[in-house]
């Protein structure tokens, strides 16, 4: 298998989730009147809109390792949820030094 086929196609996964929710009559991006935030319990940072859709419910979330570090546990048979990490990348361009002949 190539590296490309090993990676999860995030677009396809999000698209399938949204379509499945809509088939159930749920509009996943519609905010209910009362809403709690969806955040990481260790960092306290809120999740993005896309990750809120992927997680499916609000509240505190953490990785398996984060729950272990906090002294918690994960019930046997529980399944993981996927989230997407992204950040801006700043690249520096190197300019070639050229001399102008007079």
Backbone as a chain_set.jsonl record, in Angstrom:
{"seq": "XXXXXXXXXXXXXXXXXXXXXXXXXXXXXXXXXXXXXXXXXXXXXXXXXXXXXXXXXXXXXXXXXXXXXXXXXXXXXXXXXXXXXXXXXXXXXXXXXXXXXX", "coords": {"N": [[0.837, -1.192, 0.0], [0.406, 2.247, -0.648], [1.572, 5.349, 0.805], [-0.42, 7.256, 0.593], [-2.828, 5.776, 0.42], [-2.948, 4.719, 2.942], [-3.567, 6.792, 4.641], [-6.258, 8.465, 6.319], [-9.027, 9.642, 4.61], [-9.987, 12.67, 5.201], [-11.868, 14.521, 4.216], [-13.757, 12.832, 2.99], [-14.611, 11.357, 5.22], [-15.766, 13.328, 6.901], [-17.761, 14.273, 5.191], [-19.335, 11.932, 4.882], [-20.203, 11.637, 7.531], [-21.757, 13.975, 7.922], [-23.763, 13.584, 5.981], [-24.941, 11.207, 6.95], [-25.987, 12.095, 9.41], [-27.828, 13.975, 8.487], [-29.585, 12.317, 7.125], [-30.815, 11.17, 9.29], [-32.376, 13.184, 10.035], [-31.189, 15.202, 11.406], [-29.621, 18.299, 11.65], [-26.393, 18.866, 11.533], [-24.846, 21.214, 11.894], [-26.452, 23.002, 13.106], [-27.025, 25.045, 15.816], [-28.102, 24.33, 19.034], [-30.477, 25.785, 21.356], [-29.526, 25.922, 24.041], [-26.224, 25.552, 24.737], [-23.222, 23.901, 25.399], [-19.699, 24.235, 25.543], [-17.304, 22.51, 23.471], [-14.405, 21.069, 24.399], [-10.861, 20.547, 25.056], [-9.917, 18.745, 27.826], [-7.466, 18.914, 29.153], [-5.875, 21.024, 28.014], [-7.782, 22.998, 27.903], [-8.57, 24.316, 25.68], [-10.941, 25.269, 23.212], [-12.587, 23.177, 20.782], [-12.48, 23.254, 17.186], [-15.031, 24.209, 14.777], [-15.34, 22.165, 12.841], [-14.248, 19.948, 14.228], [-16.05, 19.833, 16.337], [-18.292, 18.95, 14.97], [-17.331, 16.42, 14.192], [-16.93, 15.137, 16.669], [-19.462, 15.008, 17.777], [-20.859, 15.523, 20.168], [-21.092, 17.892, 22.881], [-18.844, 18.994, 25.516], [-16.218, 17.833, 27.757], [-13.252, 16.601, 26.335], [-10.597, 14.251, 25.716], [-7.423, 12.678, 25.009], [-6.59, 9.153, 25.097], [-4.199, 8.833, 26.54], [-4.125, 11.277, 27.906], [-6.337, 11.055, 29.642], [-5.412, 8.958, 31.237], [-3.151, 10.194, 32.431], [-4.46, 12.029, 34.015], [-5.483, 10.412, 35.909], [-7.738, 9.055, 35.284], [-9.898, 6.679, 33.589], [-10.728, 4.612, 30.756], [-13.659, 3.194, 29.591], [-13.997, -0.292, 28.958], [-14.245, -1.37, 25.631], [-14.985, 1.07, 24.606], [-14.881, 3.374, 21.876], [-12.642, 5.237, 19.795], [-12.734, 8.701, 18.77], [-12.275, 10.648, 15.86], [-10.354, 13.585, 15.309], [-9.411, 16.621, 13.669], [-6.282, 18.061, 13.174], [-4.845, 21.164, 12.523], [-2.7, 23.746, 11.389], [-1.236, 26.951, 10.726], [1.488, 27.304, 8.538], [4.519, 28.85, 8.472], [6.798, 29.832, 6.151], [10.118, 30.661, 5.427], [11.546, 32.436, 2.849], [14.458, 32.108, 1.024], [16.513, 34.48, -0.307], [18.415, 34.822, -3.175], [21.63, 36.134, -3.298], [22.589, 38.515, -5.483], [24.878, 40.11, -7.567], [25.017, 43.215, -9.064], [26.338, 44.166, -12.066], [28.132, 46.991, -13.05]], "CA": [[0.0, 0.0, 0.0], [1.155, 3.49, -0.661], [1.306, 6.222, 1.941], [-1.688, 7.948, 0.355], [-3.958, 4.899, 0.713], [-2.953, 4.452, 4.377], [-4.109, 7.944, 5.351], [-7.709, 8.603, 6.344], [-9.501, 10.749, 3.794], [-10.769, 13.48, 6.124], [-13.012, 15.08, 3.502], [-14.753, 11.776, 2.82], [-15.139, 10.997, 6.533], [-16.648, 14.418, 7.333], [-18.901, 14.259, 4.285], [-20.181, 10.788, 5.245], [-20.823, 11.928, 8.825], [-22.807, 14.988, 7.727], [-24.871, 12.954, 5.254], [-25.608, 10.246, 7.848], [-26.777, 12.868, 10.37], [-28.951, 14.579, 7.767], [-30.551, 11.243, 6.85], [-31.544, 10.945, 10.539], [-33.18, 14.375, 10.298], [-30.416, 16.111, 12.255], [-28.763, 19.243, 10.942], [-25.275, 18.874, 12.469], [-24.257, 22.525, 12.156], [-27.439, 23.833, 13.764], [-26.753, 25.173, 17.234], [-29.294, 24.278, 19.877], [-30.617, 26.989, 22.155], [-28.562, 25.829, 25.125], [-25.054, 24.875, 24.19], [-21.971, 23.979, 26.132], [-18.589, 24.179, 24.604], [-16.567, 21.273, 23.294], [-13.046, 21.506, 24.673], [-9.912, 19.561, 25.548], [-9.912, 18.875, 29.277], [-6.124, 19.226, 29.637], [-5.449, 22.351, 27.57], [-8.875, 23.951, 28.063], [-8.833, 24.967, 24.399], [-12.148, 24.779, 22.528], [-12.382, 22.537, 19.488], [-12.992, 23.997, 16.028], [-16.367, 23.81, 14.315], [-15.222, 20.86, 12.182], [-14.06, 18.92, 15.253], [-17.32, 19.696, 17.064], [-19.119, 18.068, 14.14], [-16.778, 15.072, 14.22], [-17.091, 14.545, 17.99], [-20.872, 14.665, 17.9], [-21.501, 16.052, 21.374], [-20.247, 18.863, 23.569], [-18.282, 18.559, 26.787], [-14.767, 17.674, 27.862], [-12.665, 15.501, 25.577], [-9.16, 14.067, 25.915], [-6.885, 11.458, 24.425], [-6.457, 8.053, 26.056], [-3.059, 9.139, 27.41], [-4.482, 12.394, 28.777], [-7.192, 10.543, 30.716], [-4.534, 8.192, 32.125], [-2.347, 11.149, 33.204], [-5.355, 12.672, 34.988], [-5.943, 9.409, 36.858], [-9.011, 8.51, 34.823], [-9.841, 5.443, 32.814], [-11.641, 4.526, 29.632], [-14.428, 1.953, 29.698], [-13.679, -1.325, 27.984], [-15.14, -1.372, 24.485], [-15.185, 2.43, 24.064], [-14.216, 3.607, 20.597], [-12.049, 6.564, 19.638], [-13.281, 9.636, 17.797], [-11.221, 11.345, 15.123], [-10.386, 15.032, 15.188], [-8.438, 17.112, 12.687], [-5.376, 19.108, 13.63], [-4.279, 21.978, 11.455], [-2.077, 24.997, 11.812], [-0.6, 27.689, 9.654], [2.926, 27.084, 8.44], [5.212, 30.017, 7.944], [8.063, 29.463, 5.533], [10.982, 31.77, 5.048], [12.148, 32.28, 1.532], [15.826, 32.594, 0.959], [16.767, 35.262, -1.508], [19.781, 34.693, -3.695], [22.351, 37.403, -3.383], [23.144, 38.715, -6.821], [25.596, 41.365, -7.747], [24.696, 43.915, -10.295], [27.555, 44.705, -12.678], [27.954, 48.338, -13.611]], "C": [[0.875, 1.247, 0.0], [0.777, 4.32, 0.552], [-0.044, 6.904, 1.803], [-2.888, 7.064, 0.711], [-4.03, 4.558, 2.196], [-3.602, 5.578, 5.17], [-5.634, 7.946, 5.265], [-8.078, 9.808, 5.492], [-10.477, 11.569, 4.639], [-12.008, 14.046, 5.449], [-14.12, 14.046, 3.383], [-15.405, 11.409, 4.15], [-16.126, 12.056, 7.03], [-17.915, 14.425, 6.488], [-19.864, 13.124, 4.641], [-20.903, 11.023, 6.563], [-21.991, 12.898, 8.655], [-24.012, 14.38, 7.016], [-25.645, 11.982, 6.133], [-26.489, 10.985, 8.864], [-28.006, 13.48, 9.7], [-30.009, 13.538, 7.421], [-31.376, 10.91, 8.087], [-32.441, 12.139, 10.873], [-32.477, 15.385, 11.183], [-29.583, 17.023, 11.36], [-27.554, 19.471, 11.849], [-24.676, 20.236, 12.773], [-25.218, 23.452, 12.861], [-27.167, 23.85, 15.263], [-28.063, 25.139, 18.006], [-29.334, 25.535, 20.745], [-29.621, 27.019, 23.303], [-27.388, 24.997, 24.632], [-23.882, 25.004, 25.139], [-20.851, 23.866, 25.121], [-17.999, 22.776, 24.543], [-15.097, 21.647, 23.407], [-12.173, 20.33, 25.121], [-9.753, 19.786, 27.04], [-8.544, 19.256, 29.837], [-5.729, 20.659, 29.282], [-6.517, 23.413, 27.814], [-9.253, 24.655, 26.769], [-10.095, 24.396, 23.758], [-11.787, 24.143, 21.191], [-13.0, 23.394, 18.382], [-14.38, 23.466, 15.647], [-16.343, 22.423, 13.682], [-15.093, 19.75, 13.218], [-15.299, 18.747, 16.116], [-18.268, 18.787, 16.295], [-18.654, 16.623, 14.251], [-17.009, 14.38, 15.566], [-18.544, 14.212, 18.296], [-21.579, 15.141, 19.143], [-20.538, 17.0, 22.073], [-19.732, 18.272, 24.878], [-16.772, 18.441, 26.723], [-14.31, 16.431, 27.103], [-11.182, 15.431, 25.873], [-8.724, 12.808, 25.183], [-6.821, 10.385, 25.502], [-5.343, 8.361, 27.053], [-3.378, 10.279, 28.376], [-5.382, 11.939, 29.918], [-6.363, 9.757, 31.727], [-3.715, 9.12, 33.02], [-3.179, 11.853, 34.274], [-5.88, 11.69, 36.034], [-7.27, 8.785, 36.478], [-8.822, 7.195, 34.101], [-10.862, 5.526, 31.689], [-12.347, 3.176, 29.731], [-14.024, 0.979, 28.606], [-14.724, -1.302, 26.869], [-15.416, 0.014, 23.907], [-14.368, 2.591, 22.795], [-13.707, 5.043, 20.533], [-12.835, 7.395, 18.635], [-12.123, 10.351, 17.124], [-11.44, 12.847, 15.189], [-9.293, 15.431, 14.207], [-7.591, 18.198, 13.31], [-4.856, 19.856, 12.427], [-3.636, 23.196, 12.085], [-1.475, 25.672, 10.591], [0.896, 27.403, 9.69], [3.531, 28.322, 7.805], [6.558, 29.563, 7.408], [8.838, 30.724, 5.201], [11.593, 31.466, 3.694], [13.554, 32.853, 1.572], [16.021, 33.293, -0.376], [18.225, 35.046, -1.926], [20.411, 36.069, -3.768], [22.959, 37.496, -4.785], [23.814, 40.074, -6.88], [25.231, 41.957, -9.092], [25.993, 44.516, -10.831], [27.247, 46.048, -13.291], [28.845, 48.538, -14.8]], "O": [[1.956, 1.266, 0.59], [-0.206, 4.037, 1.238], [-0.74, 7.107, 2.798], [-3.873, 7.565, 1.254], [-5.088, 4.142, 2.668], [-4.131, 5.344, 6.256], [-6.219, 7.494, 4.281], [-7.493, 10.881, 5.646], [-11.646, 11.21, 4.775], [-13.086, 14.051, 6.042], [-15.286, 14.344, 3.642], [-16.613, 11.177, 4.206], [-17.202, 11.718, 7.523], [-19.018, 14.566, 7.017], [-21.076, 13.334, 4.695], [-22.07, 10.66, 6.711], [-23.08, 12.669, 9.181], [-25.154, 14.632, 7.402], [-26.874, 11.935, 6.07], [-27.607, 10.554, 9.146], [-29.092, 13.499, 10.279], [-31.202, 13.843, 7.424], [-32.502, 10.427, 7.969], [-33.173, 12.117, 11.862], [-33.104, 16.329, 11.664], [-28.924, 16.563, 10.427], [-27.665, 20.194, 12.838], [-24.05, 20.403, 13.82], [-24.853, 24.581, 13.188], [-27.088, 22.8, 15.902], [-29.016, 25.84, 17.664], [-28.343, 26.257, 20.852], [-28.946, 28.026, 23.517], [-27.56, 23.871, 24.166], [-23.585, 26.095, 25.626], [-21.057, 23.447, 23.982], [-18.18, 21.968, 25.454], [-14.592, 22.443, 22.615], [-12.672, 19.274, 25.509], [-9.48, 20.906, 27.472], [-8.473, 19.868, 30.903], [-5.299, 21.419, 30.149], [-6.2, 24.597, 27.921], [-10.152, 25.496, 26.756], [-10.299, 23.182, 23.757], [-10.805, 24.523, 20.553], [-13.93, 24.164, 18.626], [-14.828, 22.426, 16.13], [-17.218, 21.599, 13.95], [-15.757, 18.72, 13.104], [-15.58, 17.643, 16.58], [-18.962, 17.958, 16.884], [-19.468, 15.71, 14.388], [-17.256, 13.175, 15.607], [-18.825, 13.241, 18.997], [-22.809, 15.161, 19.169], [-19.324, 16.922, 21.883], [-20.14, 17.186, 25.288], [-16.133, 18.888, 25.77], [-14.903, 15.358, 27.217], [-10.571, 16.434, 26.241], [-9.548, 11.981, 24.79], [-6.982, 10.678, 26.686], [-5.511, 8.176, 28.258], [-2.953, 10.253, 29.531], [-5.21, 12.389, 31.051], [-6.581, 9.872, 32.933], [-3.591, 8.876, 34.221], [-2.655, 12.23, 35.322], [-6.625, 12.074, 36.935], [-7.864, 8.059, 37.275], [-7.712, 6.669, 34.017], [-11.737, 6.392, 31.677], [-11.707, 2.144, 29.93], [-13.746, 1.374, 27.474], [-15.926, -1.224, 27.127], [-16.016, 0.129, 22.838], [-13.291, 2.01, 22.66], [-14.278, 5.946, 21.144], [-13.516, 6.858, 17.762], [-11.104, 10.625, 17.758], [-12.575, 13.322, 15.132], [-8.364, 14.665, 13.95], [-8.112, 19.143, 13.903], [-4.471, 19.251, 11.426], [-4.0, 23.612, 13.185], [-1.238, 25.04, 9.562], [1.488, 27.279, 10.762], [3.103, 28.774, 6.743], [7.361, 28.978, 8.135], [8.274, 31.722, 4.753], [12.09, 30.367, 3.446], [13.79, 33.944, 2.091], [15.722, 32.742, -1.435], [19.136, 35.09, -1.099], [19.804, 37.033, -4.236], [23.747, 36.643, -5.194], [23.343, 41.05, -6.297], [25.152, 41.266, -10.107], [26.664, 45.281, -10.139], [26.233, 46.224, -13.965], [28.836, 49.61, -15.405]]}, "num_chains": 1, "name": "protein.A"}
